[in-house]
Amino acid sequence: MTPIRRLLPDLPVEEDPYAAAQAALAPLAAVVRPGDRVAVTAGSRGIHDLVVVVRAAVDWLRTVGAEPFVVPAMGSHGAATAEGQVEMLAGLGVTPDSVGCPIEATMETVVIGTLPDGTVVHHDAIAAKADGVLLVNRVKPHTDFRGPVESGLAKILAIGLGNHEGAASLHAGGIPSLGAAIEAAARLVIAQGKILGGLAILENALEQTASVELVTVDGIAGVAETALLQRAGSLMGRLPFDELDVLVIDELGKDKSGAGMDTNVIGRCWVHGIPEFESPSIAAITVHRISKASHGNASGLGLADVIPARILEQIDLRASYVNALTSGAGGARRSRLPMVMEDDAAAVTAACAMSGRRDWSALRLARIRDTLSPHELMVSPALLVEAGDRFDLEITGTARDLTDATGSLGSWGEA
């Protein structure tokens, strides 16, 4: 395996996300009153500058006389407990010290109303009592569905702040209807008059902050958020190969993607009623550990084909299954257990054997750390030949064995 990197020139980068967030919030000075208790949302995983942007929002709210606090907005994550969600926030770096304000968490909700199809819309009880709510989230393509609004401000409002009951309610109708349900539920909550607006974070292909922008309340679940989604899709990182026999993924986790692995990167959705991706096409996928920040939540592991046995010791079944059941059809296939082999080497060998490639000298095998970094890879000799003809790929190291003498994945650095 030889290390290579995809060259990504001229990526937009926000050099000072803190200042950008504060500048973006300026129009809200007219609607925030001194003494207002304002809830600031946090909860999505893998956002590079989440702590910086939340801290900027908290500091700005104080400058206009408000009393900010953070509320977890993550649906059923953290095993659907307030304590678990506070723990997950800490794993993301969001603590009272890091953001400069208290964190108030509950699983209790208030019912805002019912959608025409009977979906009950829940809203976090603490946020509902606040004088205002400021949404903070990254806008990006969703891992389960396509629509004018996917992952972003409307989702963290409708599902994140819906807590366990709200997330389960919206997912119960099936993934094909989820996008429309998120939009309708978000608008229903907005109609209560407590939502101030949202700070939307866009990230580039290296997961760096590309932009921090204010979406006014009338643009949430609307045209403004749709425009940001389109921009986010154009910035997203992807694998540099459309066809692979085997993809080795070092780590899966809720801090990487809501689905553990970003389905947009691996080209697998596996949700009933949702069309599969046209590319990339990957015959077999191996996953080799669950991130510590996931706290045992192995949601999305079923997207892989083979795993080493030690992963079984890393799984918290309750956390994983609560997440899977809450996501409804989105959890049915993704919560299944892949084939289990004794170690990393055996897992990769099994994937190669099931890839459909008779001649292993032609095997198109790639390794990535996680789906947040698909631009950095190790590739087999067959892919290295192709990489040599590509102007957008560079070789970054010398060839080395994929696994070591103990059967474990080898180092990414030089031997």
C-alpha positions as a Markdown table, in Angstrom:
| # | Residue | x | y | z |
|---|---|---|---|---|
| 1 | Met | 0.0 | 0.0 | 0.0 |
| 2 | Thr | 1.3 | 3.4 | -1.0 |
| 3 | Pro | 0.2 | 6.7 | 0.7 |
| 4 | Ile | -1.3 | 9.3 | -1.7 |
| 5 | Arg | -3.2 | 12.5 | -1.4 |
| 6 | Arg | -5.8 | 14.3 | -3.5 |
| 7 | Leu | -4.7 | 17.8 | -4.3 |
| 8 | Leu | -7.4 | 20.3 | -3.4 |
| 9 | Pro | -6.3 | 23.8 | -4.5 |
| 10 | Asp | -8.2 | 27.0 | -4.0 |
| 11 | Leu | -10.5 | 25.7 | -1.2 |
| 12 | Pro | -12.4 | 28.5 | 0.5 |
| 13 | Val | -11.3 | 28.8 | 4.2 |
| 14 | Glu | -12.7 | 31.1 | 6.9 |
| 15 | Glu | -9.5 | 32.2 | 8.7 |
| 16 | Asp | -11.3 | 33.6 | 11.8 |
| 17 | Pro | -14.6 | 31.7 | 12.4 |
| 18 | Tyr | -15.0 | 33.4 | 15.7 |
| 19 | Ala | -15.0 | 36.9 | 14.2 |
| 20 | Ala | -17.1 | 35.7 | 11.2 |
| 21 | Ala | -19.8 | 34.3 | 13.6 |
| 22 | Gln | -19.9 | 37.5 | 15.6 |
| 23 | Ala | -20.2 | 39.7 | 12.5 |
| 24 | Ala | -22.9 | 37.5 | 11.1 |
| 25 | Leu | -25.0 | 37.9 | 14.3 |
| 26 | Ala | -25.1 | 41.7 | 14.1 |
| 27 | Pro | -28.6 | 41.9 | 12.5 |
| 28 | Leu | -30.1 | 40.1 | 15.5 |
| 29 | Ala | -29.2 | 43.0 | 17.8 |
| 30 | Ala | -32.6 | 44.5 | 17.0 |
| 31 | Val | -34.5 | 41.4 | 18.3 |
| 32 | Val | -32.5 | 40.3 | 21.3 |
| 33 | Arg | -33.6 | 42.2 | 24.5 |
| 34 | Pro | -31.4 | 42.7 | 27.6 |
| 35 | Gly | -32.1 | 40.0 | 30.1 |
| 36 | Asp | -33.4 | 37.5 | 27.6 |
| 37 | Arg | -32.5 | 33.9 | 28.3 |
| 38 | Val | -31.3 | 32.6 | 25.0 |
| 39 | Ala | -30.7 | 28.9 | 24.3 |
| 40 | Val | -27.9 | 28.1 | 21.9 |
| 41 | Thr | -27.9 | 24.7 | 20.2 |
| 42 | Ala | -25.0 | 22.3 | 19.9 |
| 43 | Gly | -24.9 | 18.6 | 19.1 |
| 44 | Ser | -23.9 | 17.7 | 15.6 |
| 45 | Arg | -20.7 | 15.6 | 15.3 |
| 46 | Gly | -17.6 | 16.3 | 13.4 |
| 47 | Ile | -17.9 | 20.1 | 13.0 |
| 48 | His | -14.4 | 21.4 | 12.9 |
| 49 | Asp | -15.0 | 24.8 | 14.6 |
| 50 | Leu | -18.1 | 23.9 | 16.6 |
| 51 | Val | -16.7 | 25.1 | 19.9 |
| 52 | Val | -15.3 | 28.3 | 18.4 |
| 53 | Val | -18.6 | 29.3 | 16.8 |
| 54 | Val | -20.7 | 28.4 | 19.8 |
| 55 | Arg | -18.4 | 30.4 | 22.0 |
| 56 | Ala | -18.6 | 33.3 | 19.6 |
| 57 | Ala | -22.4 | 33.2 | 19.7 |
| 58 | Val | -22.4 | 33.1 | 23.5 |
| 59 | Asp | -20.0 | 36.0 | 23.8 |
| 60 | Trp | -22.0 | 38.1 | 21.3 |
| 61 | Leu | -25.3 | 37.4 | 23.1 |
| 62 | Arg | -23.7 | 38.7 | 26.3 |
| 63 | Thr | -22.6 | 41.9 | 24.6 |
| 64 | Val | -26.2 | 42.7 | 23.8 |
| 65 | Gly | -27.3 | 42.0 | 27.3 |
| 66 | Ala | -28.7 | 38.5 | 26.9 |
| 67 | Glu | -28.2 | 35.5 | 29.2 |
| 68 | Pro | -27.0 | 32.6 | 27.0 |
| 69 | Phe | -26.9 | 28.9 | 27.8 |
| 70 | Val | -26.3 | 25.8 | 25.6 |
| 71 | Val | -28.9 | 23.1 | 25.1 |
| 72 | Pro | -27.9 | 19.7 | 23.6 |
| 73 | Ala | -29.8 | 19.3 | 20.3 |
| 74 | Met | -29.1 | 15.7 | 19.2 |
| 75 | Gly | -32.4 | 13.8 | 19.2 |
| 76 | Ser | -31.9 | 10.4 | 20.8 |
| 77 | His | -28.1 | 10.4 | 20.9 |
| 78 | Gly | -26.3 | 9.8 | 24.2 |
| 79 | Ala | -28.5 | 6.8 | 24.8 |
| 80 | Ala | -31.5 | 9.1 | 25.0 |
| 81 | Thr | -30.6 | 10.5 | 28.4 |
| 82 | Ala | -29.8 | 14.1 | 29.4 |
| 83 | Glu | -26.6 | 12.9 | 31.1 |
| 84 | Gly | -25.5 | 11.0 | 28.0 |
| 85 | Gln | -26.0 | 14.0 | 25.8 |
| 86 | Val | -24.0 | 16.3 | 28.1 |
| 87 | Glu | -21.3 | 13.6 | 28.0 |
| 88 | Met | -21.4 | 13.6 | 24.2 |
| 89 | Leu | -21.1 | 17.4 | 24.1 |
| 90 | Ala | -18.1 | 17.1 | 26.3 |
| 91 | Gly | -16.7 | 14.6 | 23.8 |
| 92 | Leu | -17.2 | 17.2 | 21.1 |
| 93 | Gly | -15.3 | 19.8 | 23.3 |
| 94 | Val | -18.4 | 21.6 | 24.3 |
| 95 | Thr | -18.3 | 22.2 | 28.1 |
| 96 | Pro | -19.3 | 25.2 | 30.3 |
| 97 | Asp | -15.6 | 26.2 | 30.4 |
| 98 | Ser | -15.0 | 26.0 | 26.7 |
| 99 | Val | -18.1 | 27.9 | 25.6 |
| 100 | Gly | -18.4 | 30.2 | 28.6 |
| 101 | Cys | -21.9 | 29.5 | 29.7 |
| 102 | Pro | -24.0 | 26.8 | 31.5 |
| 103 | Ile | -25.3 | 23.7 | 29.7 |
| 104 | Glu | -28.9 | 22.8 | 30.5 |
| 105 | Ala | -30.1 | 19.4 | 29.3 |
| 106 | Thr | -33.4 | 17.4 | 29.5 |
| 107 | Met | -35.2 | 14.7 | 27.6 |
| 108 | Glu | -38.5 | 16.3 | 28.4 |
| 109 | Thr | -40.5 | 17.9 | 25.6 |
| 110 | Val | -43.6 | 20.0 | 25.0 |
| 111 | Val | -45.9 | 19.1 | 22.1 |
| 112 | Ile | -46.0 | 22.0 | 19.6 |
| 113 | Gly | -48.6 | 20.6 | 17.3 |
| 114 | Thr | -49.4 | 17.9 | 14.8 |
| 115 | Leu | -48.6 | 17.7 | 11.1 |
| 116 | Pro | -51.4 | 16.9 | 8.6 |
| 117 | Asp | -50.2 | 13.3 | 8.4 |
| 118 | Gly | -50.5 | 12.8 | 12.1 |
| 119 | Thr | -46.9 | 13.4 | 13.0 |
| 120 | Val | -46.6 | 14.8 | 16.5 |
| 121 | Val | -44.0 | 17.7 | 16.7 |
| 122 | His | -42.1 | 17.8 | 20.0 |
| 123 | His | -39.8 | 20.6 | 21.2 |
| 124 | Asp | -37.2 | 20.6 | 24.0 |
| 125 | Ala | -38.8 | 21.7 | 27.2 |
| 126 | Ile | -35.9 | 23.9 | 28.3 |
| 127 | Ala | -35.7 | 25.6 | 24.9 |
| 128 | Ala | -39.4 | 26.1 | 24.9 |
| 129 | Lys | -39.2 | 28.1 | 28.2 |
| 130 | Ala | -36.3 | 30.3 | 26.9 |
| 131 | Asp | -37.0 | 33.8 | 25.6 |
| 132 | Gly | -35.2 | 32.9 | 22.4 |
| 133 | Val | -33.4 | 30.1 | 20.6 |
| 134 | Leu | -30.3 | 30.6 | 18.4 |
| 135 | Leu | -29.6 | 27.6 | 16.2 |
| 136 | Val | -26.0 | 26.7 | 15.4 |
| 137 | Asn | -25.3 | 23.8 | 13.0 |
| 138 | Arg | -23.3 | 22.8 | 9.9 |
| 139 | Val | -25.3 | 22.7 | 6.6 |
| 140 | Lys | -24.4 | 19.6 | 4.5 |
| 141 | Pro | -26.0 | 16.8 | 2.4 |
| 142 | His | -27.9 | 14.3 | 4.5 |
| 143 | Thr | -26.8 | 10.7 | 4.7 |
| 144 | Asp | -30.3 | 9.3 | 4.3 |
| 145 | Phe | -32.3 | 11.4 | 1.8 |
| 146 | Arg | -32.3 | 14.1 | -0.8 |
| 147 | Gly | -34.4 | 17.3 | -0.7 |
| 148 | Pro | -34.4 | 21.1 | -0.7 |
| 149 | Val | -33.5 | 21.0 | 3.0 |
| 150 | Glu | -31.3 | 18.2 | 4.4 |
| 151 | Ser | -28.8 | 18.4 | 7.3 |
| 152 | Gly | -28.7 | 21.9 | 8.8 |
| 153 | Leu | -30.7 | 24.4 | 10.7 |
| 154 | Ala | -34.2 | 22.9 | 10.1 |
| 155 | Lys | -33.0 | 19.5 | 11.1 |
| 156 | Ile | -31.4 | 20.5 | 14.3 |
| 157 | Leu | -34.6 | 22.4 | 15.1 |
| 158 | Ala | -37.1 | 19.7 | 14.2 |
| 159 | Ile | -35.1 | 16.6 | 15.2 |
| 160 | Gly | -32.2 | 17.8 | 17.4 |
| 161 | Leu | -34.4 | 19.9 | 19.7 |
| 162 | Gly | -37.2 | 17.3 | 19.4 |
| 163 | Asn | -35.2 | 15.0 | 21.7 |
| 164 | His | -35.9 | 11.3 | 21.7 |
| 165 | Glu | -39.7 | 11.6 | 21.3 |
| 166 | Gly | -39.5 | 14.2 | 18.6 |
| 167 | Ala | -36.8 | 12.4 | 16.6 |
| 168 | Ala | -38.8 | 9.1 | 16.8 |
| 169 | Ser | -42.0 | 10.8 | 15.8 |
| 170 | Leu | -40.5 | 12.4 | 12.6 |
| 171 | His | -38.7 | 9.2 | 11.6 |
| 172 | Ala | -41.7 | 7.0 | 12.1 |
| 173 | Gly | -43.2 | 7.9 | 8.8 |
| 174 | Gly | -40.2 | 6.5 | 6.9 |
| 175 | Ile | -37.1 | 8.1 | 5.4 |
| 176 | Pro | -38.7 | 9.0 | 2.0 |
| 177 | Ser | -41.0 | 11.4 | 3.9 |
| 178 | Leu | -38.4 | 12.6 | 6.4 |
| 179 | Gly | -37.3 | 15.7 | 4.4 |
| 180 | Ala | -40.8 | 17.1 | 4.1 |
| 181 | Ala | -41.5 | 16.3 | 7.7 |
| 182 | Ile | -38.4 | 18.2 | 8.9 |
| 183 | Glu | -39.4 | 21.2 | 6.9 |
| 184 | Ala | -43.0 | 21.2 | 8.1 |
| 185 | Ala | -42.0 | 20.6 | 11.8 |
| 186 | Ala | -39.4 | 23.3 | 11.7 |
| 187 | Arg | -41.9 | 25.8 | 10.4 |
| 188 | Leu | -44.4 | 24.8 | 13.1 |
| 189 | Val | -41.8 | 25.5 | 15.8 |
| 190 | Ile | -40.8 | 28.7 | 14.2 |
| 191 | Ala | -44.4 | 29.9 | 14.3 |
| 192 | Gln | -44.2 | 29.9 | 18.1 |
| 193 | Gly | -42.0 | 33.0 | 17.8 |
| 194 | Lys | -39.0 | 31.9 | 19.9 |
| 195 | Ile | -36.5 | 31.1 | 17.1 |
| 196 | Leu | -34.1 | 34.1 | 16.5 |
| 197 | Gly | -32.3 | 32.6 | 13.5 |
| 198 | Gly | -29.4 | 30.3 | 12.8 |
| 199 | Leu | -25.7 | 30.3 | 12.4 |
| 200 | Ala | -24.9 | 28.1 | 9.4 |
| 201 | Ile | -21.4 | 26.6 | 9.1 |
| 202 | Leu | -20.2 | 25.5 | 5.7 |
| 203 | Glu | -17.1 | 23.3 | 5.5 |
| 204 | Asn | -14.8 | 22.6 | 2.6 |
| 205 | Ala | -13.4 | 19.2 | 1.4 |
| 206 | Leu | -10.8 | 19.2 | 4.2 |
| 207 | Glu | -13.5 | 19.7 | 6.8 |
| 208 | Gln | -12.2 | 23.3 | 7.5 |
| 209 | Thr | -14.7 | 26.1 | 8.0 |
| 210 | Ala | -15.4 | 27.7 | 4.7 |
| 211 | Ser | -18.0 | 30.2 | 5.8 |
| 212 | Val | -20.2 | 31.1 | 8.8 |
| 213 | Glu | -23.4 | 32.9 | 7.9 |
| 214 | Leu | -26.6 | 34.0 | 9.5 |
| 215 | Val | -29.9 | 32.6 | 8.2 |
| 216 | Thr | -32.8 | 34.7 | 9.4 |
| 217 | Val | -35.8 | 33.0 | 10.7 |
| 218 | Asp | -37.7 | 33.2 | 7.5 |
| 219 | Gly | -34.9 | 31.5 | 5.6 |
| 220 | Ile | -34.8 | 28.4 | 7.9 |
| 221 | Ala | -36.4 | 25.4 | 6.1 |
| 222 | Gly | -36.7 | 27.8 | 3.1 |
| 223 | Val | -34.9 | 29.2 | 0.1 |
| 224 | Ala | -31.9 | 30.6 | 2.1 |
| 225 | Glu | -31.1 | 27.2 | 3.6 |
| 226 | Thr | -31.6 | 25.4 | 0.3 |
| 227 | Ala | -29.0 | 27.7 | -1.3 |
| 228 | Leu | -26.5 | 27.0 | 1.5 |
| 229 | Leu | -27.1 | 23.2 | 1.0 |
| 230 | Gln | -26.3 | 23.5 | -2.7 |
| 231 | Arg | -23.0 | 25.3 | -1.9 |
| 232 | Ala | -22.2 | 22.7 | 0.8 |
| 233 | Gly | -22.7 | 19.9 | -1.7 |
| 234 | Ser | -20.2 | 21.5 | -4.1 |
| 235 | Leu | -17.6 | 21.8 | -1.3 |
| 236 | Met | -17.9 | 18.3 | 0.0 |
| 237 | Gly | -14.9 | 15.9 | 0.1 |
| 238 | Arg | -15.2 | 12.6 | -1.9 |
| 239 | Leu | -13.1 | 9.6 | -2.8 |
| 240 | Pro | -10.9 | 10.2 | -5.9 |
| 241 | Phe | -11.9 | 6.8 | -7.4 |
| 242 | Asp | -15.4 | 5.9 | -8.6 |
| 243 | Glu | -14.9 | 2.1 | -8.5 |
| 244 | Leu | -13.1 | 0.1 | -5.7 |
| 245 | Asp | -13.0 | -3.6 | -4.9 |
| 246 | Val | -12.2 | -3.0 | -1.2 |
| 247 | Leu | -12.3 | 0.1 | 1.0 |
| 248 | Val | -10.6 | -0.2 | 4.3 |
| 249 | Ile | -11.9 | 2.4 | 6.8 |
| 250 | Asp | -9.9 | 2.6 | 10.0 |
| 251 | Glu | -12.6 | 4.2 | 12.1 |
| 252 | Leu | -16.4 | 4.7 | 12.2 |
| 253 | Gly | -18.1 | 7.0 | 14.6 |
| 254 | Lys | -20.9 | 9.4 | 15.5 |
| 255 | Asp | -18.3 | 12.2 | 15.5 |
| 256 | Lys | -17.6 | 11.3 | 11.9 |
| 257 | Ser | -21.2 | 11.2 | 10.6 |
| 258 | Gly | -24.7 | 10.6 | 11.8 |
| 259 | Ala | -24.5 | 7.3 | 10.0 |
| 260 | Gly | -21.1 | 6.5 | 11.4 |
| 261 | Met | -19.7 | 6.7 | 7.9 |
| 262 | Asp | -20.9 | 9.4 | 5.5 |
| 263 | Thr | -23.0 | 7.6 | 2.9 |
| 264 | Asn | -22.2 | 10.3 | 0.4 |
| 265 | Val | -18.5 | 9.2 | 0.6 |
| 266 | Ile | -18.9 | 5.4 | 0.5 |
| 267 | Gly | -21.8 | 5.4 | -2.0 |
| 268 | Arg | -24.1 | 3.2 | 0.2 |
| 269 | Cys | -27.4 | 4.4 | 1.6 |
| 270 | Trp | -29.2 | 1.1 | 2.4 |
| 271 | Val | -32.5 | 2.7 | 3.5 |
| 272 | His | -35.8 | 1.2 | 2.3 |
| 273 | Gly | -37.4 | 3.5 | -0.2 |
| 274 | Ile | -34.3 | 5.6 | -1.0 |
| 275 | Pro | -32.5 | 5.1 | -4.3 |
| 276 | Glu | -28.8 | 4.0 | -4.1 |
| 277 | Phe | -26.0 | 6.2 | -5.2 |
| 278 | Glu | -24.6 | 5.8 | -8.7 |
| 279 | Ser | -21.1 | 6.3 | -7.5 |
| 280 | Pro | -18.8 | 5.4 | -5.9 |
| 281 | Ser | -19.2 | 1.6 | -6.4 |
| 282 | Ile | -17.4 | -0.4 | -3.7 |
| 283 | Ala | -17.7 | -4.2 | -3.7 |
| 284 | Ala | -16.6 | -4.7 | 0.0 |
| 285 | Ile | -16.0 | -2.4 | 3.0 |
| 286 | Thr | -14.1 | -3.2 | 6.2 |
| 287 | Val | -14.3 | -1.1 | 9.4 |
| 288 | His | -11.7 | -1.6 | 12.1 |
| 289 | Arg | -12.7 | 0.4 | 15.2 |
| 290 | Ile | -15.4 | 2.6 | 16.7 |
| 291 | Ser | -14.3 | 6.1 | 17.7 |
| 292 | Lys | -14.0 | 6.9 | 21.5 |
| 293 | Ala | -16.3 | 9.9 | 21.0 |
| 294 | Ser | -19.1 | 7.6 | 19.9 |
| 295 | His | -19.3 | 6.1 | 23.5 |
| 296 | Gly | -20.1 | 2.7 | 22.0 |
| 297 | Asn | -22.8 | 3.9 | 19.5 |
| 298 | Ala | -22.1 | 1.7 | 16.5 |
| 299 | Ser | -24.9 | 3.0 | 14.3 |
| 300 | Gly | -23.9 | 2.6 | 10.7 |
| 301 | Leu | -21.7 | -0.4 | 11.3 |
| 302 | Gly | -24.1 | -2.4 | 9.1 |
| 303 | Leu | -22.9 | -0.4 | 6.1 |
| 304 | Ala | -19.7 | -2.4 | 6.3 |
| 305 | Asp | -19.2 | -6.0 | 5.2 |
| 306 | Val | -16.4 | -7.3 | 7.4 |
| 307 | Ile | -15.0 | -6.2 | 10.8 |
| 308 | Pro | -12.4 | -7.6 | 13.2 |
| 309 | Ala | -13.6 | -9.3 | 16.4 |
| 310 | Arg | -12.4 | -6.6 | 18.8 |
| 311 | Ile | -15.1 | -4.2 | 17.6 |
| 312 | Leu | -17.6 | -6.4 | 19.4 |
| 313 | Glu | -16.1 | -5.3 | 22.7 |
| 314 | Gln | -16.4 | -1.6 | 21.7 |
| 315 | Ile | -20.2 | -1.7 | 21.0 |
| 316 | Asp | -22.8 | -0.4 | 23.5 |
| 317 | Leu | -25.9 | -2.2 | 22.2 |
| 318 | Arg | -28.3 | 0.0 | 24.1 |
| 319 | Ala | -26.9 | 3.2 | 22.7 |
| 320 | Ser | -26.7 | 1.7 | 19.2 |
| 321 | Tyr | -30.2 | 0.2 | 19.2 |
| 322 | Val | -31.9 | 3.3 | 20.7 |
| 323 | Asn | -30.4 | 5.3 | 17.9 |
| 324 | Ala | -31.4 | 2.7 | 15.3 |
| 325 | Leu | -34.9 | 2.4 | 16.5 |
| 326 | Thr | -35.4 | 6.2 | 16.7 |
| 327 | Ser | -34.2 | 6.5 | 13.1 |
| 328 | Gly | -36.8 | 4.0 | 11.9 |
| 329 | Ala | -36.2 | 2.7 | 8.4 |
| 330 | Gly | -32.8 | 4.4 | 8.6 |
| 331 | Gly | -31.6 | 2.0 | 11.2 |
| 332 | Ala | -33.0 | -1.3 | 9.9 |
| 333 | Arg | -30.1 | -2.5 | 7.7 |
| 334 | Arg | -27.4 | -0.2 | 9.1 |
| 335 | Ser | -27.7 | -1.7 | 12.6 |
| 336 | Arg | -26.9 | -5.2 | 11.5 |
| 337 | Leu | -23.7 | -6.9 | 12.4 |
| 338 | Pro | -21.2 | -7.5 | 9.5 |
| 339 | Met | -19.1 | -10.6 | 9.1 |
| 340 | Val | -16.7 | -10.9 | 12.0 |
| 341 | Met | -13.1 | -12.1 | 11.5 |
| 342 | Glu | -10.3 | -12.7 | 14.1 |
| 343 | Asp | -8.2 | -9.6 | 13.3 |
| 344 | Asp | -7.6 | -6.8 | 10.8 |
| 345 | Ala | -5.7 | -8.9 | 8.3 |
| 346 | Ala | -8.4 | -11.6 | 8.3 |
| 347 | Ala | -11.1 | -9.0 | 7.8 |
| 348 | Val | -9.3 | -7.4 | 4.8 |
| 349 | Thr | -8.5 | -10.8 | 3.3 |
| 350 | Ala | -12.2 | -11.8 | 3.6 |
| 351 | Ala | -13.3 | -8.6 | 1.9 |
| 352 | Cys | -10.8 | -9.3 | -0.9 |
| 353 | Ala | -12.1 | -12.8 | -1.3 |
| 354 | Met | -15.7 | -11.5 | -1.7 |
| 355 | Ser | -14.9 | -8.6 | -4.0 |
| 356 | Gly | -15.3 | -10.5 | -7.2 |
| 357 | Arg | -11.7 | -9.9 | -8.3 |
| 358 | Arg | -10.1 | -13.1 | -9.5 |
| 359 | Asp | -6.6 | -11.7 | -10.0 |
| 360 | Trp | -5.5 | -10.0 | -6.8 |
| 361 | Ser | -2.6 | -8.3 | -8.5 |
| 362 | Ala | -5.3 | -6.1 | -10.2 |
| 363 | Leu | -7.1 | -5.5 | -6.8 |
| 364 | Arg | -8.4 | -1.9 | -6.5 |
| 365 | Leu | -8.0 | -1.6 | -2.7 |
| 366 | Ala | -7.9 | 1.7 | -0.8 |
| 367 | Arg | -7.6 | 2.6 | 2.9 |
| 368 | Ile | -8.8 | 5.8 | 4.6 |
| 369 | Arg | -8.8 | 6.9 | 8.2 |
| 370 | Asp | -12.5 | 7.8 | 8.2 |
| 371 | Thr | -15.1 | 9.4 | 5.9 |
| 372 | Leu | -14.1 | 12.9 | 7.0 |
| 373 | Ser | -10.8 | 12.5 | 5.2 |
| 374 | Pro | -11.3 | 10.7 | 1.9 |
| 375 | His | -8.6 | 12.8 | 0.3 |
| 376 | Glu | -5.8 | 11.0 | 2.2 |
| 377 | Leu | -5.5 | 7.3 | 1.2 |
| 378 | Met | -3.3 | 4.3 | 1.0 |
| 379 | Val | -3.7 | 2.5 | -2.3 |
| 380 | Ser | -2.8 | -0.9 | -3.8 |
| 381 | Pro | -0.4 | -1.2 | -6.8 |
| 382 | Ala | -3.3 | -1.3 | -9.3 |
| 383 | Leu | -4.6 | 2.0 | -8.0 |
| 384 | Leu | -1.1 | 3.5 | -7.7 |
| 385 | Val | -0.7 | 3.0 | -11.5 |
| 386 | Glu | -3.9 | 5.0 | -12.0 |
| 387 | Ala | -2.9 | 7.7 | -9.5 |
| 388 | Gly | 0.4 | 8.2 | -11.5 |
| 389 | Asp | -1.7 | 9.4 | -14.5 |
| 390 | Arg | -3.8 | 11.8 | -12.4 |
| 391 | Phe | -2.8 | 15.4 | -12.1 |
| 392 | Asp | -5.0 | 15.8 | -9.0 |
| 393 | Leu | -3.2 | 13.0 | -7.0 |
| 394 | Glu | 0.3 | 13.0 | -5.5 |
| 395 | Ile | 2.3 | 10.2 | -3.8 |
| 396 | Thr | 3.2 | 11.2 | -0.3 |
| 397 | Gly | 5.2 | 8.2 | 1.0 |
| 398 | Thr | 6.8 | 4.8 | 0.2 |
| 399 | Ala | 5.0 | 1.5 | -0.1 |
| 400 | Arg | 4.5 | -0.6 | 3.0 |
| 401 | Asp | 2.4 | -3.6 | 4.1 |
| 402 | Leu | -1.2 | -2.9 | 4.9 |
| 403 | Thr | -1.0 | -5.1 | 8.1 |
| 404 | Asp | 1.8 | -6.0 | 10.4 |
| 405 | Ala | 3.1 | -9.3 | 11.7 |
| 406 | Thr | 0.4 | -9.3 | 14.5 |
| 407 | Gly | -2.5 | -9.0 | 12.0 |
| 408 | Ser | -3.2 | -5.4 | 12.9 |
| 409 | Leu | -3.4 | -2.5 | 10.5 |
| 410 | Gly | 0.0 | -0.9 | 9.9 |
| 411 | Ser | 1.0 | 2.7 | 10.6 |
| 412 | Trp | 0.2 | 5.6 | 8.3 |
| 413 | Gly | 3.6 | 6.9 | 8.8 |
| 414 | Glu | 6.9 | 5.7 | 7.5 |
| 415 | Ala | 7.9 | 2.2 | 8.7 |
